[in-house]
């Protein structure tokens, strides 16, 4: 640990030493769906593939537009946010796990055919245009152009990019796996081949104009509302932790 140096320490005015039992009393526990959620969207969402725990635990995930070429050569665009990013291969590769790709969708088909995709990160002012791709998803459609966005060719793979997005990651398909055998969705692993980042973002791609996050229908099970909604969130830095 000698190579790591703490550069900022948070000071607190007081510290209360709660026992383990006291801490347990301060936390709600959820193993089964709460009665308060039954009969609400939190229960019905199972029909769309969402478990009730997702809404209570409310863990945000990064949002981006995945672009590929369909079998007819037209650009495909799919909004994604169930994903994780990691380095592997002894530090010699950067990888993306798309955690939930529908086997019946254009994205799954095109990834298996072309073995390539671009992840396009949009700013908040482009969010609505990117969301339009959900409606403009006909097989014969150029899903990027028909949503008011501009197609660019990727530099290293066979896939389209969205010119207006501030960061584009070119990726190649590696493998796929069902989380549960027989599921209609799969995890897909992509390797990031290279990226394009606008000069205004190279120093800092966080804050209100930076990377967006999906907060999927958060529910307070102790006070369930009749209606709820998804949220789009931005990331801000709260503390400097380590200096390398």
CORMO-V26327 format. One record per pair of residues at least 6 apart in sequence whose ideal C-beta (glycine too) atoms are under 8 Angstrom apart, sorted by sequence separation. I is the first residue (numbers start at 1). GAP is how many residues later the second one is. D is the distance in Angstrom with one decimal. If there is no record, write none. Layout:
BEGIN
I;GAP;D
I;GAP;D
END
This chain:
BEGIN
37;6;5.7
46;6;7.4
69;6;6.4
70;6;4.8
87;6;6.8
101;6;5.9
102;6;6.1
111;6;6.0
137;6;5.9
144;6;7.3
145;6;6.0
154;6;6.9
162;6;7.0
179;6;7.5
204;6;7.1
205;6;5.7
45;7;7.3
68;7;7.7
69;7;6.8
87;7;5.5
88;7;5.5
101;7;5.1
110;7;7.7
122;7;7.8
136;7;5.1
144;7;4.9
153;7;6.7
154;7;5.4
161;7;4.6
178;7;7.7
179;7;7.7
18;8;7.4
67;8;6.1
68;8;4.8
86;8;7.7
87;8;7.3
122;8;5.0
152;8;6.9
153;8;7.1
178;8;5.3
179;8;6.1
197;8;7.4
33;9;7.5
43;9;6.5
67;9;6.7
85;9;7.2
86;9;5.7
142;9;7.1
151;9;4.8
152;9;4.4
161;9;7.7
177;9;6.3
178;9;7.6
201;9;7.1
219;9;6.2
33;10;6.6
42;10;5.2
45;10;7.2
67;10;5.1
68;10;7.9
85;10;7.3
101;10;7.4
107;10;7.8
120;10;7.8
133;10;4.9
136;10;4.3
151;10;7.4
152;10;7.4
176;10;4.6
177;10;5.2
218;10;7.2
66;11;7.2
67;11;7.9
85;11;5.5
86;11;7.5
133;11;7.1
136;11;5.2
151;11;7.4
152;11;4.7
159;11;7.0
176;11;6.5
217;11;5.4
65;12;5.5
66;12;4.8
84;12;7.4
85;12;7.8
150;12;6.9
151;12;7.3
176;12;4.6
217;12;6.9
42;13;5.2
65;13;7.1
66;13;7.8
83;13;6.0
84;13;4.8
149;13;5.1
150;13;3.9
157;13;5.0
175;13;7.5
176;13;7.3
217;13;5.4
218;13;7.1
42;14;8.0
65;14;5.8
66;14;5.1
83;14;6.3
132;14;7.9
133;14;4.8
149;14;7.3
150;14;6.1
154;14;7.6
156;14;5.3
157;14;7.2
175;14;5.1
216;14;5.7
37;15;5.9
64;15;7.9
65;15;7.5
83;15;5.3
84;15;6.7
132;15;3.9
149;15;5.7
155;15;6.7
157;15;6.0
173;15;6.9
174;15;4.5
215;15;6.6
63;16;7.1
64;16;6.0
82;16;7.2
83;16;5.9
132;16;6.8
144;16;6.2
154;16;5.0
173;16;7.9
174;16;6.4
214;16;6.7
215;16;4.0
63;17;7.5
64;17;7.4
82;17;4.2
130;17;7.1
173;17;6.0
174;17;5.5
214;17;7.9
215;17;7.4
37;18;7.9
63;18;4.3
80;18;6.1
82;18;4.4
129;18;5.6
144;18;6.0
172;18;6.6
214;18;6.8
215;18;5.2
33;19;4.8
62;19;6.4
64;19;7.6
129;19;5.0
130;19;7.3
171;19;3.8
172;19;5.3
213;19;7.2
214;19;7.7
61;20;4.7
129;20;5.7
171;20;6.2
212;20;5.4
213;20;4.3
61;21;5.8
62;21;6.5
171;21;5.4
172;21;5.7
212;21;7.1
213;21;7.1
34;22;8.0
61;22;6.3
170;22;7.2
171;22;6.3
212;22;6.4
213;22;6.5
30;23;7.2
61;23;7.9
62;23;7.6
96;23;6.7
126;23;7.7
169;23;5.1
170;23;4.7
211;23;7.6
170;24;5.3
210;24;6.2
211;24;6.1
169;25;7.8
170;25;6.8
209;25;7.9
210;25;6.5
30;26;5.9
169;26;4.7
170;26;7.9
208;26;5.1
78;27;6.9
80;27;8.0
168;27;6.5
207;27;6.1
78;28;7.0
167;28;6.4
168;28;4.5
206;28;7.4
207;28;7.4
78;29;4.3
167;29;6.8
206;29;4.8
207;29;5.9
76;30;4.6
167;30;5.0
206;30;6.3
76;31;6.5
106;31;6.7
166;31;7.0
167;31;7.2
206;31;6.2
66;32;7.4
130;32;7.7
166;32;4.5
106;33;7.2
76;34;5.3
166;34;7.4
167;34;6.5
129;35;7.6
130;35;8.0
161;35;7.3
166;35;4.7
70;36;5.7
118;36;5.5
157;36;6.1
156;37;5.0
68;38;7.7
71;38;6.7
116;38;7.5
126;38;5.6
156;38;5.5
167;38;6.6
68;39;6.4
70;39;7.4
71;39;7.1
80;39;7.8
118;39;7.5
126;39;6.7
155;39;6.9
166;39;6.9
70;40;5.4
117;40;7.8
122;40;7.5
66;41;6.0
69;41;6.1
116;41;3.9
118;41;4.9
120;41;6.4
155;41;7.6
68;42;3.9
71;42;5.9
116;42;5.1
117;42;5.5
118;42;6.8
120;42;4.2
122;42;7.4
123;42;7.9
68;43;6.2
116;43;4.5
118;43;4.8
122;43;5.0
123;43;5.8
114;44;5.6
118;44;7.7
121;44;5.7
122;44;7.4
167;44;7.9
69;45;5.5
114;45;6.7
120;45;3.9
121;45;6.2
68;46;5.9
121;46;4.2
120;47;7.5
121;47;7.6
68;48;6.9
120;48;5.2
121;48;7.8
68;49;4.8
119;49;7.1
67;50;6.6
68;50;7.7
118;50;5.3
119;50;4.3
49;51;7.5
66;51;5.3
67;51;4.8
79;51;6.3
118;51;6.6
66;52;7.2
79;52;6.5
118;52;5.5
119;52;6.4
66;53;5.9
67;53;6.0
77;53;7.5
118;53;6.9
65;54;7.6
66;54;7.5
79;54;6.6
116;54;7.6
117;54;5.2
64;55;4.7
65;55;4.4
78;55;7.2
79;55;6.3
116;55;6.9
64;56;5.9
77;56;3.9
116;56;5.6
117;56;7.2
64;57;5.0
65;57;6.3
115;57;6.0
116;57;6.6
64;58;7.3
115;58;4.1
62;59;7.8
63;59;7.7
114;59;7.8
77;60;8.0
76;61;7.9
112;61;7.4
111;62;5.2
65;65;4.9
74;65;7.5
74;66;6.6
77;66;4.2
72;67;6.6
74;67;6.4
75;67;5.2
76;67;5.6
77;67;5.3
65;68;6.8
72;68;7.0
74;68;5.2
75;68;5.7
70;69;6.5
74;69;7.3
75;69;4.6
75;70;7.3
77;70;7.0
119;71;7.9
77;72;7.9
96;73;7.5
117;73;6.3
96;75;6.2
101;75;7.6
75;76;5.6
67;77;6.5
111;77;6.2
108;78;7.3
95;79;7.5
99;80;7.9
104;80;7.0
108;80;7.8
103;81;5.5
102;82;6.7
103;82;6.8
102;83;5.6
103;83;6.4
101;84;6.2
121;84;7.6
124;84;6.3
125;84;7.6
75;85;4.3
77;85;7.5
100;85;4.8
101;85;5.5
124;85;6.3
127;85;6.6
101;86;7.5
123;86;4.9
100;87;7.5
101;87;5.1
123;87;7.2
99;88;5.5
124;88;6.4
69;89;6.5
98;89;6.7
123;89;7.7
69;90;6.2
97;90;5.7
98;90;4.5
121;90;5.7
122;90;6.7
68;91;5.4
69;91;6.5
97;91;7.4
98;91;7.9
121;91;7.7
67;92;6.1
68;92;7.5
97;92;5.6
98;92;6.9
67;93;4.9
96;93;7.2
97;93;8.0
67;94;6.4
95;94;6.0
96;94;4.5
67;95;6.2
95;95;6.8
96;95;7.8
95;96;5.5
96;96;6.4
65;97;6.1
94;97;7.2
95;97;6.9
93;98;5.7
94;98;4.4
93;99;7.9
65;100;6.9
127;105;6.1
124;108;7.1
124;110;6.9
81;132;7.4
81;133;3.6
49;135;7.7
81;135;7.7
49;136;6.5
63;148;7.8
62;149;5.8
63;149;4.4
62;150;7.3
63;150;6.0
62;151;5.8
63;151;4.8
61;152;6.4
62;152;7.8
60;153;4.0
61;153;5.5
60;154;6.3
60;155;4.9
61;155;8.0
58;157;6.2
58;158;7.5
58;160;4.1
55;161;6.9
58;161;7.9
54;162;6.0
55;162;5.0
54;163;7.9
55;163;6.3
56;163;5.8
55;164;4.2
56;165;5.5
50;166;7.6
63;169;7.0
45;172;7.4
60;173;5.6
42;175;7.7
41;176;7.0
42;177;5.2
40;179;7.9
42;179;7.9
37;182;6.6
42;182;7.2
37;184;5.8
40;184;5.9
36;185;5.5
36;186;7.3
40;186;7.8
34;187;4.2
37;187;5.9
41;187;6.8
36;188;4.5
34;190;8.0
30;191;6.7
28;193;7.5
28;194;6.8
10;229;6.5
8;231;6.2
8;232;4.8
7;233;5.7
8;233;7.3
7;234;7.9
6;235;7.5
7;235;7.1
6;236;6.7
7;236;4.5
5;237;7.0
4;238;5.4
5;238;5.1
4;239;7.9
4;240;7.1
3;241;7.1
END
